[in-house]
Amino acid sequence: MTSSLSPVPATAADQPAIDALLDRCFGMTRRTKSSYRLREGSAAVPGLSFVVRDGAALVATISFWPVKIGLAGHEALLLGPLAVDPGLQGRGLGLMLMRHGLALAKAQGHGLVVLVGDAPYYAKVGFAPLPHEAILMPGPLNRARFLHLELKPGALAGASGLMLPPWRHDDIIARLRRG
Ligand SMILES: CC(C)(COP(=O)(O)OP(=O)(O)OC[C@H]1O[C@@H](n2cnc3c(N)ncnc32)[C@H](O)[C@@H]1OP(=O)(O)O)[C@@H](O)C(=O)NCCC(=O)NCCS
């Protein structure tokens, strides 16, 4: 663990450096992933985006995004993207960022966090595969990589249907109500 590096809130001015870090870590095709469909037209949850700086360099990032599941609009957070500069990987920064963000998400009152990622890594902070296939993603999905964490016991109960950005969910509900 790199002791002198710690998470600080991300600012709007960090966005170009965050995008450059994500391109380095995930490659230029990252925006084709299903998780990106869930962030389109949305903003990250206020107070839950963090970066780590090493001097002037931005070396790690995490954010959480609001999603709604199914017609009932079951609320959850989508964790990601999470990325650590390749030169600093394996020193505990990723786990530190997740623990920091998850603790604050819990303090904000959020109950359920979902993500698409490597199960053995995210298991280190308590994520587990979904126990059922009732939640659908808007796009291709490897279900072994579709993970969840309850910040409140029972928060997953009743969550079923298509996961969408809140604005898309609310738009569909409004259309259904209009007939
Ligand atoms: C994945 C990533 C965020 C991990 O951050 P990191 O700071 O390098 O990881 P940490 O130092 O916090 O964690 C290290 C531990 O996690 C393990 N780990 C790291 N990446 C892993 C992975 N993809 N799968 C399984 N275990 C992994 C390490 O083996 C190590 O385990 P140990 O403590 O038992 O030795 C970082 O490597 C990264 O940005 N990768 C490229 C982008 C990416 O793939 N992000 C999303 C992953 S789904």
PDBQT file of the ligand as one rigid body, heavy atoms in Angstrom, charges set to zero:
ROOT
HETATM    1  C1  LIG A 201      -8.138  -3.597 -11.405  1.00  0.00    +0.000 C 
HETATM    2  C2  LIG A 201      -7.462  -2.416 -10.727  1.00  0.00    +0.000 C 
HETATM    3  C3  LIG A 201      -8.465  -1.302 -10.487  1.00  0.00    +0.000 C 
HETATM    4  C4  LIG A 201      -6.924  -2.891  -9.386  1.00  0.00    +0.000 C 
HETATM    5  O1  LIG A 201      -6.347  -1.809  -8.700  1.00  0.00    +0.000 OA
HETATM    6  P1  LIG A 201      -4.943  -2.023  -7.955  1.00  0.00    +0.000 P 
HETATM    7  O2  LIG A 201      -4.663  -0.803  -7.185  1.00  0.00    +0.000 OA
HETATM    8  O3  LIG A 201      -3.950  -2.475  -8.949  1.00  0.00    +0.000 OA
HETATM    9  O4  LIG A 201      -5.308  -3.263  -7.009  1.00  0.00    +0.000 OA
HETATM   10  P2  LIG A 201      -5.006  -3.334  -5.460  1.00  0.00    +0.000 P 
HETATM   11  O5  LIG A 201      -3.550  -3.078  -5.255  1.00  0.00    +0.000 OA
HETATM   12  O6  LIG A 201      -5.967  -2.495  -4.712  1.00  0.00    +0.000 OA
HETATM   13  O7  LIG A 201      -5.371  -4.837  -5.144  1.00  0.00    +0.000 OA
HETATM   14  C5  LIG A 201      -4.375  -5.778  -5.216  1.00  0.00    +0.000 C 
HETATM   15  C6  LIG A 201      -4.947  -7.149  -4.985  1.00  0.00    +0.000 C 
HETATM   16  O8  LIG A 201      -5.999  -7.396  -5.919  1.00  0.00    +0.000 OA
HETATM   17  C7  LIG A 201      -5.625  -8.435  -6.821  1.00  0.00    +0.000 C 
HETATM   18  N1  LIG A 201      -6.109  -8.090  -8.146  1.00  0.00    +0.000 N 
HETATM   19  C8  LIG A 201      -5.824  -6.971  -8.845  1.00  0.00    +0.000 A 
HETATM   20  N2  LIG A 201      -6.479  -6.994 -10.033  1.00  0.00    +0.000 NA
HETATM   21  C9  LIG A 201      -7.173  -8.149 -10.054  1.00  0.00    +0.000 A 
HETATM   22  C10 LIG A 201      -8.039  -8.742 -10.999  1.00  0.00    +0.000 A 
HETATM   23  N3  LIG A 201      -8.340  -8.129 -12.161  1.00  0.00    +0.000 N 
HETATM   24  N4  LIG A 201      -8.585  -9.956 -10.700  1.00  0.00    +0.000 NA
HETATM   25  C11 LIG A 201      -8.310 -10.550  -9.534  1.00  0.00    +0.000 A 
HETATM   26  N5  LIG A 201      -7.490 -10.041  -8.584  1.00  0.00    +0.000 NA
HETATM   27  C12 LIG A 201      -6.926  -8.857  -8.855  1.00  0.00    +0.000 A 
HETATM   28  C13 LIG A 201      -4.117  -8.503  -6.737  1.00  0.00    +0.000 C 
HETATM   29  O9  LIG A 201      -3.655  -9.779  -7.081  1.00  0.00    +0.000 OA
HETATM   30  C14 LIG A 201      -3.892  -8.203  -5.259  1.00  0.00    +0.000 C 
HETATM   31  O10 LIG A 201      -4.197  -9.325  -4.472  1.00  0.00    +0.000 OA
HETATM   32  P3  LIG A 201      -3.387  -9.625  -3.106  1.00  0.00    +0.000 P 
HETATM   33  O11 LIG A 201      -3.573  -8.435  -2.228  1.00  0.00    +0.000 OA
HETATM   34  O12 LIG A 201      -4.046 -10.870  -2.593  1.00  0.00    +0.000 OA
HETATM   35  O13 LIG A 201      -1.980  -9.803  -3.552  1.00  0.00    +0.000 OA
HETATM   36  C15 LIG A 201      -6.263  -1.882 -11.549  1.00  0.00    +0.000 C 
HETATM   37  O14 LIG A 201      -5.344  -2.940 -11.722  1.00  0.00    +0.000 OA
HETATM   38  C16 LIG A 201      -6.665  -1.341 -12.901  1.00  0.00    +0.000 C 
HETATM   39  O15 LIG A 201      -6.930  -0.159 -13.025  1.00  0.00    +0.000 OA
HETATM   40  N6  LIG A 201      -6.663  -2.190 -13.938  1.00  0.00    +0.000 N 
HETATM   41  C17 LIG A 201      -6.990  -1.769 -15.290  1.00  0.00    +0.000 C 
HETATM   42  C18 LIG A 201      -8.408  -1.309 -15.387  1.00  0.00    +0.000 C 
HETATM   43  C19 LIG A 201      -9.375  -2.395 -14.955  1.00  0.00    +0.000 C 
HETATM   44  O16 LIG A 201      -9.285  -3.517 -15.433  1.00  0.00    +0.000 OA
HETATM   45  N7  LIG A 201     -10.330  -1.979 -14.065  1.00  0.00    +0.000 N 
HETATM   46  C20 LIG A 201     -11.450  -2.763 -13.652  1.00  0.00    +0.000 C 
HETATM   47  C21 LIG A 201     -11.199  -4.142 -13.215  1.00  0.00    +0.000 C 
HETATM   48  S1  LIG A 201     -12.627  -5.138 -13.512  1.00  0.00    +0.000 SA
ENDROOT
TORSDOF 0
